[in-house]
Each structure stands twice: as structure tokens, then as C-alpha cells.
Amino acid sequence: MKVGEITMSSMLQATYRVVHGPCNRSVLLALLAVLLLAMQPSYAAVDPGQLVYQQHCAECHEGNVPRAPHNILFRMSQPEDILTALNEGVMKEQAAKLSAAERVLVANYLAGSGGKSPADPSPLMCGADKPISTSAKSSIVSWGAGERNHRFIDADTAGLSRDNVSDLQLKWVFDFPGATRARSQPTLYGDVIYVGSQHGVVYAIDLETGCVHWTFKADAEVRSAISVAPPSGDAPLTLYFGDLSGNVYSVNGLDGQLAWRTHLNDHPNAIITGSPRLYDGRLFVPMSSREWATAADPNYACCTFRGGITAFSAADGKMLWKNFSIPEEPVDTGKRNPLDVPIVAPSGAPVWNSPTVDAERGLLYVGTGESYSSPAHRNSDAVLAFAIDTGELVWSKQLTANDAWNMSCFIGSSYNCPEENGPDMDIGAPPVLISLKSGKDILVVGQKNGFVYGMDPEKKGEIIWSRKVGLGGYAGGIHWGLATDGETVYAPNADTDFIGRFDAERFPGVFALDAETGKQLWYTRAEEDCEDHEKPACDAGISAAATAVPGLVFAGGFDGQLRAYDSETGKVLWAYQTNRSFTSVAGREAHGGSIESDGPVAYQGHLLVNSGYLFGDRLPGNVLLNFALPDRDAKEAR
Ligand code: HEC
């Protein structure tokens, strides 16, 4: 194929979009660029990868689709990662029409010169004189720091308090080589940190030095936290996690050897984002999907995925039960999209979060996301209660009705956009189960629309109180996780102005609410922290989960700011800007960025946090930071 021909077809394509598509600035710029290129006397200067990009990718990657990274951010990526996204990742459908050569061209073009592979990606390994201990005094074994997802770490385990938090200093930096995001929240057993990564490598890292005991390679990104089962009887220290291809793994915590692996075996688009919940010898794995993105292809019959939970035996990986958030099977609705492709429903209601255990009532609680196709289902944007033993859906309480949405709603050829067209108000954060002083139990739930609810677990989730703390939006409102000390609920709020769709006053920051009544106790606004006032670095929104210890709350923002708040007054007692460059323990240049999705972890006088999150307009980065008290304080804290 001659380059000139590609230029002509791209020109026609761009012209077509201006005439028929949404006439926005980026399309005009794209047209201008193509025209300028066409006018060049020599075609040698045209990067053929750029032409592929203009034709197949630019529509979404110029800042107009909120969740799609802006093309500029891809310069932080490795070409291999872009290829993975096209070949087997979230962009599979968008790249379906590209030849292998075109994929390589566009990957190299987008990564640009910044996408050089690191010289040596290997971590700093620990010596043989540093074995992993088989018994530990303390541990944090799950994402929610306990079965009820309180994200509360007791004083003995945390070793951090109001009195010493201002002494925290950066101790070491661990880098995920070549990664553009870090979002597997660290868990711990003794002196070992377990964490997953974008390239599917799971690491066992020494808390003191940052050296690595062993690594395990999963097939795809491990975004969930690693669930830890301490040794008991004959059973060794064992780890459990899921990847973005729907695989579930069990690995020996001492040496990283695979014990078993299995698969959700459900839908080709199924992914695991929420952390598997280990409880009573069983592993409860939440089911989410990337079909919301696949649906952007107007030729795709949208949609067939249903969220839910799959339960496995922790000992051998045998599936015990699987149940869906939507009981009815998706069927052809008889309706067609403008390309005459069937519309299939009901679909969606994915589970993004780690299930909450109600041992007394024998239930697992999860929150669900939106429906993908129309009509929206009654169990989307809902809190669901599944029976622990059988998987039966015992009750459902919907918080936002008629929410059907997928990525096609943002693009010119929005043929698969359901008639409801949003508002995409998932419950991304798990419900939190609290036993109040009065003896009553309450479920506290945060939603992307900026609401926090108190619900009655005795009455199928009947609403006891509700409080709107923010405006909400695509990244929340409350997005990934509340924290509570059992009396006060700490709600991080993002309130990010993504595309001006929700235009009113915003309240980014942290709210403290009384768990029993929902009364607001304090609010501390997250102030923008940057010199040039350019988005996205200036976005102060807090979307990542918060974490509480006695007297303190920790939360990190899109702009990379990590803060410790006084839990009684909301006063900021310590802060650190993680959006900067570092040298890692392996001696490499590394960078922090947005703190998003997973939250900080306080442990034995240390504070661990991931920084960097290439997604939408967020800031890429590839570090796990370890802050610690100076040695003397740390000894006293133990
Ligand atoms: C219809 C809109 C749309 C089109 C067309 C599109 N993308 Fe995307 N892309 C997205 C969205 C939305 C995401 C974020 C999805 C996610 O991370 O769940 C994304 C994510 C990505 C990512 C990051 C994947 C990851 O795992 O983080 C890469 C790389 C990418 N796109 C490349 C491309 C390339 C190259 C093309 C053209 C061949 C393309 N995209 C076409 C919407 C689109």
C-alpha cells in the first residue's frame, strides 16, 4: 500500500467525521493535521503509525472520552503494553480491524521516544540470609483490612498515631519497571509485603529494605489486592488473587510456587478488579468486565455480561457456586441498533468491589455498577446480598434506577448507547457493615453520585439515612472505598469535572459522617496543589479508598497528594506530594503520579502507598512508596 493512499483515505475519514460526527475541536485538528501532511512534498515525514492512530483511535483518545487515556499520556508507556491492550486487552475490539503490522506501527507511534524498555527490569533480590518468616505477630491480610471492609487498622498493627505521624519520612521506593500504573493495594504478613502489578508480576517484598524474596508471573494485570491466608495446621502461608483475564490463582506465600489456578469461566470479557474475599475456607471472587468498552464497536451485539460472585474452595480451587447480579439470562430484545445489530439485554451490573461478610446473617454484600444495555435492570447500581453458603440472591436494594451506559455513549458512532444514556453511577466501593453502640447493625454505602447511605441489613437494605456530600461524576462522588472506626465513617470525595456534564459546585476532599445518623462531623477540602494550574495535575479530587487508624485518616488524590488527617477535626497533620520522580531501590528512575483506586496502608510505623495511574486524565506513574518513622520512633511504636 502506498503511503499516499492511506493519507487520502484518512482525509476522507476525517472529513466524514466533521460532516457527520460531533464537530469538535480535536476532529478539526485531526483534519488539519492530515491536510498538512497531505500537502507535504515528501511523504517520508509521515509516520504511518500516526495515520493508523488518526483513523482508528483518535476519536476517543483526544480527551473527549473521560475514561480513555489522552494520547499524550501513552508516551509514558512501553510499545509492548499498547500492543497487549490491542491484542488481548481492553482495546481488542477497537483494534479488531487492524493487521498485526498496523498494530505495531500504532503502538510505536503512541509510545514515541519515551517508550524505551528499561535496560534491566529485574528487582533487587533479597539474599538467602533473609528467609520469609513462617510466623508473624501482625498482618493485614485483605483489601478491606477485615471481613467487614472497615479499612481500619488497629493501633498495634499500624504503629502510627496523631503523635508520631508528622515524623513520617520516605524510607524506600519500589518501582514496577515500565508500568504506567500501580493499583494493587499492598497486603502484609510479618515483614513481607505482597503486591501485584500491571505486567502481571506478583512480588513478595521485604518491608525493611525493599528487596524481593520471589516473584510470580500471572497471565495478565493483577489489580486486586493479594488475599493472605496465614499458615494453619498443615496448610502453608497461602496467597489468592485474580487477574484482568478472569484467572484466579493460589500461590505459596513462602516461595511463590503455584498451588492451583482456575478461571471464572464465564464471559470472554470477564475481568477481576475487586479483591477476592477469603472466608471460612472459601474464596469469593467478584466478577466485573470490560464489555462496557467492547460495546463501543457498533457491530458488537451489546451486551451479554452479567456481574456477580463466584465461590471457590480455597484448598483446591474447585468451584462451589456462581451467581449473577442479574438473574435473567440476556436475550435478543428484538430491537436493532442503526447498523441492524441486535440489542441484547439485560446486561451489566458488574461487581467492582471486594465482598463484605456478614457472618451473623450468613450473607455477602456487594455493590453493582450500571446496566450496559437497555432496558436497565433493577439490580444495577444496587446493593446485593448473596447467601454465603449457596450463592442465592437473598435481597437487592437499588440506589439509582434506569442507569444504562457504555462507552459508545461518548463517541460519534454511538449506535450502542442505551436510550437511558447514563448517568453511570456505580457503587464502586464495597458496603461497610458496622455494629453500632446501640447494638444495631448498619450497612454504610458510598456511591459515585456523591451520596452516602445508611441501610438496614435486617430490612433488606431499607434506607435509614442518606447524605449527599458531593456532586458526583464519572470518577465519583465516592468511588472506591470508605473507612470507619466503627462510629465515624470517612468518605473520600472526588467531584472531578471531567467533561462539564455535571456543572455545579464541587466538594473534593474528605468527609466525616456519624455512622448512626449520617450527620456531617467535618469536611476538609482538598486544595489544588500545582504551580501551573493545568489539568490533570491540578485535580484535587480524592477517588482512591481511604484508610483509618485510631486518631487518623489517610487519603491520596488524583494530583498525587497523600495526606494524614486528624480523625476528630479533619486537620491535615502530614502531607507528601507523590507526583514526582524518584530513584528506586533497584537503582532505576521511577515516577509517582495519581493516587487512585487502592488506598494507603499503615503498618508497624510504616505507610505504604501506590502512586501512578494511567487511565482517563490521570497521571501515570510506577511506584510503591514506603514511608516510615525514624528508627527510634518505630521501635517505640512496636
Ligand atoms: C471507542 C473509543 C475508543 C477507541 C476507538 C479506541 N480506544 Fe483505546 N481506550 C478507550 C477507553 C475508554 C480506554 C480505557 C479503558 C479501560 O482502561 O478500561 C482505552 C484504553 C486504551 C489503552 C490503555 C489500555 C490499558 O490497559 O490501560 C490503550 C493502549 C489504547 N486504548 C490504545 C488504543 C489504540 C491504539 C486505539 C486505536 C487502534 C484505540 N485505543 C481506540 C477508548 C477507545
Boltz pocket constraint, residues with backbone or C-beta under 6 A from the ligand:
constraints:
  - pocket:
      binder: B
      contacts: [[A, 52], [A, 53], [A, 56], [A, 57], [A, 58], [A, 59], [A, 60], [A, 61], [A, 65], [A, 67], [A, 68], [A, 69], [A, 81], [A, 82], [A, 85], [A, 86], [A, 89], [A, 90], [A, 91], [A, 94], [A, 95], [A, 98], [A, 106], [A, 107], [A, 110], [A, 290], [A, 293], [A, 296], [A, 297], [A, 407], [A, 411], [A, 614], [A, 615], [A, 616]]
      max_distance: 6.0
